[in-house]
Amino acid sequence: MKIKLSCLSILTSLALPFALRAQEIGQLNREIGTQPPTWVSISGLTGQGASILEFDLYVQGFNFTNSEGAQYEISGSDNGNLQARVMDRFKKSVIVSRAYSGASIQRQVHAFVDEFTKAISRIPIADTRIAFKTQTGSDSEIRVADFDGFGAQAVTADNNIVAAPAWVPHRMALFYTSYKLGNPDIFFHDLSSGARRAFARYSGLNTSAAVSPDGSRVAMILSKGGSPDVYVCNVEGGGLVRLTATPEDESTPTWSTDGEWIYYATKIGGRRTLARIPAGGGHAQRVSTPGILNPTSPSFSPDGKWLAFTEQTREFTICVMPAAGGPVTEMVPGEDPSWSPNSRTLVYTRREAGGGRVLSLLDVPTKQYKDVSRLTGNNSQPNWAK
């Protein structure tokens, strides 16, 4: 089935995913990059345990001060095993008090941070994973690691070009593109068993797989019909449907949180813009990004509130806006944003002055960011497991 995309329908349709009132959008926009950090103090922890704890908290919007200035006092010890306690100074109560053993210190600290964030009604992310591309000379490989870079492991050993890893929700499985068979093909890889298979091997380009939030469908970019267009099929590869048919190069599809829409980058009048199309087929609609030129690589937050994307100008910039539309906030230099399960932290690629690429983490409400310095090499195209 071919569903044509007309430039007129994109230009004239400015429909948005949710109907929020202007004041609600304004309130959302004030939550981007303007919030103060949550202040904590740390005592008793030293060395690696303290370093891991500070990293885990900082990229989730916490910052550090003395006990008099903190809302939460964290105390404990990490002499081989972790003992930790959190006191809420405002409520004058202990909210977490635990001893951890039987795992590495980083796993113990991650477990503690997750208990702490859950205790204050936040979604935990310390025990989550990211997938990414690592450049190896002229070739590249897919790797996975804890979100802070610990335990990095190679997924591929193709000795070729790979790109665009994408997690299958709630599974230890990835889609990605590899040139291993001489063409840019999409592969499915079960990380639990190590088994992998070619998923899309059509003539031309097969890339940018993106899995629906319920794990049942896959959007991707294929050029089997001419120019690169958006296609969708079921997660087994059947029922392939072409959603767009334009002379432009469509790219970087992503799913709306409700699974009803596929967002992607395209061009109108020679300028790159974002658009969306119903996942079941229909007319494409332009997605307005006020004041931003050449947007690409959209990413929906799991709670459906935020849309992050890359502004491609002379420099690359991470931008965030309410998913229902409204003002865009330019955050930090970078590209390839991917949301964490907590809908406030992004992983993205930061370009270094010498041409290298590193992964970095950004807390959107506070604009605090930090490089994932435990990873070595030239890393890009991160995708956060959800």
BAMI-621460 format. One record per residue (C-alpha): residue in one letter; x, y, z. Coordinates in pm, 1 decimal. Last residue first. Layout:
<A; <X; Y; Z>> ...
***
This chain:
<K; <1320.5; 156.0; 2826.4>> <A; <1677.0; 115.4; 2698.3>> <W; <1853.9; 441.4; 2606.9>> <N; <1987.8; 485.9; 2254.3>> <P; <2320.8; 648.6; 2182.6>> <Q; <2427.9; 749.4; 1828.6>> <S; <2792.5; 829.9; 1913.2>> <N; <3119.8; 705.2; 2063.6>> <N; <3486.8; 764.8; 1972.6>> <G; <3693.8; 564.4; 2216.5>> <T; <3676.8; 501.6; 2587.7>> <L; <3367.4; 503.0; 2806.5>> <R; <3419.3; 588.8; 3172.7>> <S; <3387.0; 958.5; 3086.3>> <V; <3011.4; 955.0; 3032.8>> <D; <3021.6; 1332.8; 3002.7>> <K; <2818.4; 1548.0; 3240.6>> <Y; <2520.4; 1778.1; 3205.2>> <Q; <2311.3; 2003.8; 3429.3>> <K; <2044.6; 2189.9; 3231.7>> <T; <1824.1; 2196.9; 3546.6>> <P; <1492.8; 2065.5; 3404.5>> <V; <1662.9; 1873.9; 3117.3>> <D; <1920.9; 1671.2; 3310.2>> <L; <2175.9; 1602.6; 3036.5>> <L; <2403.3; 1301.0; 2994.5>> <S; <2704.5; 1292.0; 2761.2>> <L; <2844.8; 1050.7; 2507.7>> <V; <3172.7; 1142.7; 2341.3>> <R; <3264.9; 1220.4; 1983.0>> <G; <3607.5; 1299.9; 1844.6>> <G; <3676.7; 1579.1; 1596.4>> <G; <3957.5; 1752.0; 1784.9>> <A; <3723.7; 2011.2; 1934.8>> <E; <3496.8; 1744.8; 2079.0>> <R; <3151.2; 1665.8; 1948.4>> <R; <2889.4; 1573.9; 2208.5>> <T; <2652.4; 1284.2; 2145.4>> <Y; <2335.2; 1251.1; 2353.9>> <V; <2185.7; 1083.3; 2659.6>> <L; <1883.6; 1266.6; 2796.5>> <T; <1752.4; 1282.2; 3154.8>> <R; <1403.2; 1413.2; 3244.1>> <S; <1156.8; 1153.5; 3111.5>> <N; <1253.3; 905.1; 3387.9>> <P; <1285.5; 615.0; 3139.8>> <S; <1581.7; 789.2; 2973.7>> <W; <1535.8; 996.7; 2661.3>> <S; <1756.5; 976.6; 2350.7>> <P; <1923.8; 1276.6; 2184.7>> <D; <2134.6; 1226.3; 1866.9>> <E; <2316.4; 1564.5; 1866.6>> <G; <2514.4; 1804.4; 2082.7>> <P; <2574.2; 2161.9; 2197.6>> <V; <2350.7; 2227.3; 2499.8>> <M; <1985.5; 2318.6; 2570.8>> <E; <1804.6; 2525.2; 2308.9>> <T; <1451.4; 2566.7; 2439.7>> <V; <1167.0; 2554.3; 2187.6>> <P; <845.2; 2746.6; 2252.0>> <G; <512.7; 2568.8; 2205.6>> <G; <388.8; 2239.6; 2074.4>> <A; <206.7; 1944.3; 2228.7>> <A; <535.7; 1759.4; 2274.7>> <P; <661.4; 2049.6; 2487.3>> <M; <999.4; 2155.6; 2349.8>> <V; <1359.4; 2041.1; 2385.6>> <C; <1664.6; 2126.2; 2174.2>> <I; <2010.0; 1966.1; 2153.5>> <T; <2240.1; 2177.1; 1935.6>> <F; <2468.2; 2093.4; 1641.5>> <E; <2693.4; 2371.7; 1513.8>> <R; <2687.4; 2533.9; 1172.8>> <T; <2316.1; 2443.4; 1176.9>> <Q; <2156.4; 2110.5; 1250.6>> <E; <1916.3; 2149.3; 1545.7>> <T; <1884.3; 1809.8; 1710.7>> <F; <1562.3; 1687.8; 1871.2>> <A; <1381.4; 1646.6; 2202.5>> <L; <1002.6; 1624.8; 2228.4>> <W; <853.1; 1635.7; 2575.2>> <K; <533.9; 1546.9; 2760.2>> <G; <462.5; 1192.3; 2639.9>> <D; <569.6; 1028.3; 2966.0>> <P; <827.1; 818.1; 2779.2>> <S; <994.7; 1130.9; 2634.8>> <F; <971.8; 1143.1; 2256.0>> <S; <1287.5; 1170.3; 2042.3>> <P; <1328.4; 1364.9; 1716.8>> <S; <1652.1; 1320.1; 1515.1>> <T; <1627.7; 1631.3; 1292.8>> <P; <1564.0; 2005.7; 1303.4>> <N; <1702.4; 2221.8; 1020.5>> <L; <1617.3; 2570.6; 1149.9>> <I; <1470.9; 2651.2; 1489.4>> <G; <1271.9; 2968.0; 1564.9>> <P; <947.6; 2782.7; 1632.7>> <T; <968.1; 2405.4; 1585.0>> <S; <637.4; 2330.9; 1407.2>> <V; <558.2; 1970.4; 1324.1>> <R; <440.7; 1938.3; 962.9>> <Q; <166.6; 1689.0; 898.8>> <A; <172.3; 1371.9; 691.5>> <H; <-152.9; 1234.2; 557.1>> <G; <-255.3; 877.5; 625.8>> <G; <-106.9; 542.0; 721.1>> <G; <-138.5; 315.2; 1024.0>> <A; <144.6; 485.3; 1210.2>> <P; <-22.4; 820.8; 1145.9>> <I; <233.4; 1065.2; 1000.3>> <R; <458.8; 1322.0; 1163.6>> <A; <685.2; 1593.5; 1032.8>> <L; <1004.3; 1767.0; 1139.3>> <T; <1177.3; 2017.5; 915.6>> <R; <1472.4; 2040.9; 679.5>> <R; <1459.8; 2322.1; 429.8>> <G; <1461.8; 2276.3; 52.1>> <G; <1101.7; 2384.6; 11.0>> <I; <990.7; 2121.0; 260.9>> <K; <1244.2; 1866.4; 377.4>> <T; <1209.2; 1560.0; 602.2>> <A; <1279.5; 1452.7; 958.9>> <Y; <1063.4; 1195.6; 1137.7>> <Y; <772.6; 1148.7; 1376.8>> <I; <562.8; 831.3; 1367.8>> <W; <219.7; 861.3; 1524.5>> <E; <-27.3; 644.8; 1716.8>> <G; <216.2; 459.5; 1943.6>> <D; <97.3; 649.5; 2252.7>> <T; <450.6; 769.1; 2329.1>> <S; <497.2; 903.2; 1978.0>> <W; <727.8; 686.8; 1774.3>> <T; <1060.3; 783.8; 1617.1>> <P; <1185.8; 811.9; 1259.7>> <T; <1538.2; 942.8; 1188.3>> <S; <1528.0; 1017.9; 813.1>> <E; <1322.0; 1112.6; 505.8>> <D; <1523.3; 1206.7; 197.5>> <E; <1298.4; 1414.5; -26.9>> <P; <1145.5; 1299.8; -354.8>> <T; <834.0; 1195.1; -160.6>> <A; <648.1; 871.5; -94.5>> <T; <567.9; 832.3; 275.2>> <L; <398.6; 555.2; 474.2>> <R; <515.0; 240.8; 292.3>> <V; <365.4; -64.0; 461.0>> <L; <540.4; -394.2; 539.8>> <G; <306.8; -655.2; 687.6>> <G; <581.2; -891.6; 800.5>> <G; <918.7; -821.7; 961.6>> <E; <869.1; -1007.8; 1290.8>> <V; <824.8; -678.6; 1477.1>> <N; <537.9; -579.5; 1249.0>> <C; <602.0; -341.5; 963.3>> <V; <646.8; 32.7; 906.6>> <Y; <805.4; 232.0; 624.8>> <V; <934.3; 589.3; 609.3>> <D; <1102.5; 691.8; 284.3>> <P; <1454.0; 711.5; 140.0>> <S; <1427.6; 795.2; -232.0>> <G; <1339.1; 523.2; -481.4>> <G; <1101.6; 246.5; -373.5>> <K; <1361.9; 26.7; -203.5>> <S; <1499.0; 334.8; -24.5>> <L; <1406.5; 218.7; 325.5>> <I; <1390.3; 417.5; 650.8>> <M; <1244.5; 235.8; 949.5>> <A; <941.0; 198.2; 1174.3>> <V; <907.0; -126.4; 1368.1>> <R; <593.6; -265.1; 1527.3>> <S; <492.8; -478.5; 1828.2>> <G; <726.4; -354.2; 2102.7>> <D; <452.5; -168.0; 2291.3>> <P; <644.7; 161.0; 2265.7>> <S; <695.2; 112.5; 1889.8>> <V; <1043.2; 11.7; 1775.0>> <A; <1263.5; 243.1; 1569.0>> <A; <1487.2; 111.7; 1288.2>> <S; <1707.1; 382.4; 1139.2>> <T; <1836.9; 192.5; 835.2>> <N; <1779.3; -9.9; 518.6>> <L; <1921.0; 170.6; 213.7>> <G; <1929.2; 16.7; -132.2>> <S; <1780.9; -316.2; -228.0>> <Y; <1586.8; -473.9; 57.4>> <R; <1761.0; -660.4; 336.8>> <A; <1541.3; -579.6; 639.6>> <F; <1552.7; -808.6; 946.0>> <A; <1878.6; -997.9; 901.5>> <R; <1917.4; -1230.7; 1195.5>> <R; <2081.4; -1238.2; 1535.0>> <A; <2126.4; -1488.8; 1812.9>> <G; <2339.6; -1390.0; 2112.0>> <S; <2095.5; -1562.7; 2346.8>> <S; <2021.3; -1276.6; 2587.1>> <L; <2136.4; -1004.0; 2347.4>> <D; <1877.5; -1094.8; 2083.8>> <H; <1995.8; -908.4; 1772.6>> <F; <1770.4; -792.3; 1487.4>> <F; <1959.5; -667.9; 1183.3>> <I; <1886.3; -383.2; 940.6>> <D; <2085.3; -383.4; 615.5>> <P; <2324.7; -125.4; 468.7>> <N; <2472.9; -343.7; 192.0>> <G; <2784.7; -559.1; 165.6>> <L; <2673.5; -835.5; 401.4>> <K; <2842.2; -680.3; 706.4>> <Y; <2716.6; -328.9; 619.5>> <S; <2527.3; -314.1; 950.5>> <T; <2214.9; -129.8; 1068.6>> <Y; <2073.9; -180.7; 1417.1>> <F; <1786.9; -347.9; 1602.5>> <L; <1843.1; -447.5; 1961.1>> <A; <1732.2; -701.9; 2220.3>> <M; <1740.1; -737.8; 2597.4>> <R; <1365.9; -679.5; 2614.6>> <H; <1131.3; -430.8; 2785.6>> <P; <1117.9; -205.5; 2479.2>> <V; <1326.2; -327.6; 2181.6>> <W; <1636.1; -112.2; 2188.4>> <A; <1759.6; 83.5; 1885.8>> <P; <2114.7; 94.4; 1748.9>> <A; <2163.7; 340.4; 1461.7>> <A; <2484.7; 245.9; 1284.2>> <V; <2735.9; -18.0; 1178.1>> <I; <3024.8; 2.8; 928.8>> <N; <3255.6; -298.2; 902.4>> <N; <3468.2; -520.3; 1118.5>> <D; <3147.7; -710.9; 1203.4>> <A; <3228.4; -781.4; 1566.9>> <T; <2894.7; -672.8; 1707.7>> <V; <2753.5; -648.2; 2060.4>> <A; <3071.0; -529.4; 2231.2>> <Q; <3048.4; -483.1; 2606.3>> <A; <3072.6; -176.4; 2830.7>> <G; <3048.9; -268.8; 3199.4>> <F; <3030.1; 85.1; 3337.3>> <G; <2947.4; 372.2; 3101.0>> <D; <2708.0; 571.5; 3321.3>> <F; <2395.5; 428.2; 3152.2>> <D; <2530.6; 77.7; 3201.4>> <A; <2687.9; -40.3; 2880.0>> <V; <2609.8; -164.3; 2528.1>> <R; <2829.9; -168.1; 2218.3>> <I; <2769.0; -157.1; 1841.7>> <E; <3079.1; -158.9; 1622.1>> <S; <3252.5; 79.7; 1381.9>> <D; <3486.7; 73.4; 1083.1>> <S; <3727.7; 330.9; 937.5>> <G; <3925.9; 332.9; 1261.5>> <T; <3711.9; 170.4; 1529.0>> <Q; <3417.4; 408.5; 1587.2>> <T; <3191.3; 306.7; 1872.7>> <K; <2813.3; 309.4; 1816.7>> <F; <2572.8; 314.7; 2109.3>> <A; <2344.3; 111.3; 2334.2>> <I; <2241.2; 234.7; 2677.6>> <R; <2147.2; 48.0; 2993.8>> <T; <1939.1; 98.9; 3306.6>> <D; <2006.0; 29.2; 3675.9>> <A; <2045.7; 394.6; 3777.3>> <I; <1720.1; 498.0; 3605.3>> <P; <1461.0; 524.6; 3883.4>> <I; <1130.1; 707.9; 3821.6>> <R; <1082.0; 980.1; 4082.7>> <S; <844.6; 969.0; 4375.1>> <I; <1085.6; 1078.1; 4652.5>> <A; <1129.9; 721.1; 4778.6>> <K; <1169.6; 601.0; 4418.8>> <T; <1470.0; 832.5; 4377.5>> <F; <1630.3; 697.8; 4695.8>> <E; <1568.7; 333.1; 4611.9>> <D; <1716.3; 384.6; 4263.3>> <V; <2017.4; 561.4; 4412.4>> <F; <2073.1; 269.0; 4649.1>> <A; <2054.7; 10.0; 4371.4>> <H; <2298.2; 211.3; 4157.4>> <V; <2535.5; 234.0; 4454.3>> <Q; <2527.8; -142.6; 4505.8>> <R; <2573.3; -210.1; 4136.6>> <Q; <2871.3; 29.1; 4126.2>> <I; <3021.9; -134.8; 4433.1>> <S; <3010.8; -474.2; 4265.8>> <A; <2757.9; -724.3; 4397.3>> <G; <2697.8; -946.5; 4701.4>> <S; <2637.1; -667.3; 4950.7>> <Y; <2405.8; -374.4; 5026.8>> <A; <2299.4; -221.8; 5358.1>> <R; <1990.9; 0.2; 5367.0>> <S; <1833.6; 307.6; 5524.4>> <V; <1603.6; 512.8; 5302.4>> <I; <1342.2; 779.8; 5392.0>> <V; <1466.8; 884.7; 5735.9>> <S; <1248.1; 1165.0; 5869.5>> <K; <1279.0; 1532.3; 5964.0>> <K; <1033.4; 1637.2; 5691.2>> <F; <1255.8; 1921.8; 5567.3>> <R; <1579.1; 1744.6; 5660.9>> <D; <1488.8; 1433.4; 5462.4>> <M; <1746.1; 1185.0; 5591.9>> <V; <1897.5; 929.7; 5357.8>> <R; <2098.6; 630.8; 5479.6>> <A; <2367.0; 420.6; 5318.4>> <Q; <2572.6; 109.5; 5384.7>> <L; <2768.2; -11.2; 5086.0>> <N; <3001.3; -306.6; 5078.5>> <G; <3376.4; -307.6; 5017.3>> <N; <3434.3; -18.9; 5258.0>> <D; <3151.5; 198.1; 5126.0>> <S; <3021.8; 390.0; 5427.5>> <G; <2709.5; 586.9; 5517.6>> <S; <2547.2; 927.2; 5506.5>> <I; <2313.9; 1105.3; 5265.7>> <E; <2147.4; 1421.7; 5395.1>> <Y; <1855.0; 1538.9; 5182.1>> <Q; <1723.0; 1895.6; 5168.1>> <A; <2075.2; 2030.6; 5180.5>> <G; <2201.9; 2374.3; 5284.6>> <E; <2294.6; 2293.9; 5643.4>> <S; <2436.1; 1953.2; 5547.0>> <N; <2689.9; 2103.9; 5308.7>> <T; <2630.0; 2125.1; 4934.3>> <F; <2587.1; 1896.3; 4636.6>> <N; <2363.6; 1889.3; 4331.5>> <F; <2071.3; 1675.7; 4221.6>> <G; <1902.4; 1697.0; 3880.5>> <Q; <1916.9; 1338.5; 3760.4>> <V; <2258.3; 1372.1; 3595.1>> <Y; <2401.3; 1488.3; 3929.4>> <L; <2261.1; 1195.1; 4127.2>> <D; <2419.9; 907.9; 3936.1>> <F; <2750.3; 1096.8; 3902.0>> <E; <2768.8; 1182.3; 4272.3>> <L; <2693.0; 824.4; 4375.6>> <I; <2952.0; 679.0; 4138.4>> <S; <3221.0; 911.9; 4272.8>> <A; <3125.8; 843.9; 4636.1>> <G; <3146.5; 468.3; 4584.5>> <Q; <3473.3; 495.7; 4395.8>> <G; <3657.3; 685.5; 4668.9>> <T; <3476.2; 789.0; 4982.8>> <L; <3136.8; 766.2; 5150.9>> <G; <3107.7; 895.8; 5507.2>> <S; <2920.2; 1215.7; 5427.0>> <I; <2712.3; 1334.5; 5134.0>> <S; <2492.2; 1645.8; 5123.5>> <V; <2196.9; 1691.7; 4890.9>> <W; <2039.3; 1987.2; 4710.8>> <T; <1767.9; 1933.8; 4449.1>> <P; <1873.9; 2141.7; 4150.9>> <P; <1699.5; 2467.1; 4057.5>> <Q; <1456.4; 2453.0; 3762.6>> <T; <1505.4; 2668.6; 3454.0>> <G; <1630.2; 2434.2; 3181.3>> <I; <1289.2; 2315.1; 3072.9>> <E; <1015.5; 2326.6; 3341.6>> <R; <913.8; 2677.2; 3235.9>> <N; <817.4; 2529.9; 2897.8>> <L; <566.9; 2301.9; 3064.7>> <Q; <400.4; 2596.1; 3239.3>> <G; <376.8; 2783.1; 2911.2>> <I; <222.8; 2478.7; 2745.7>> <E; <-37.7; 2467.7; 3021.0>> <Q; <-106.2; 2839.5; 2978.9>> <A; <-159.5; 2793.6; 2606.3>> <R; <-413.9; 2515.8; 2652.4>> <L; <-306.5; 2164.9; 2570.2>> <A; <-450.4; 1970.5; 2281.6>> <F; <-211.0; 1678.7; 2231.2>> <P; <-33.5; 1541.6; 1928.3>> <L; <-20.9; 1863.8; 1724.1>> <A; <-193.1; 1962.4; 1400.1>> <L; <-9.8; 2215.9; 1187.9>> <S; <-149.0; 2105.1; 856.8>> <T; <-105.9; 2353.9; 572.7>> <L; <258.1; 2299.4; 490.3>> <I; <256.4; 1924.6; 533.7>> <S; <-61.6; 1877.2; 332.3>> <L; <74.5; 2103.1; 59.9>> <C; <402.1; 1913.3; 42.5>> <S; <202.2; 1603.1; -41.9>> <L; <270.8; 1262.8; 108.5>> <K; <131.3; 974.7; -88.4>> <I; <18.7; 653.3; 77.1>> <K; <139.9; 340.9; -97.2>> <M; <0.0; 0.0; 0.0>> 
***
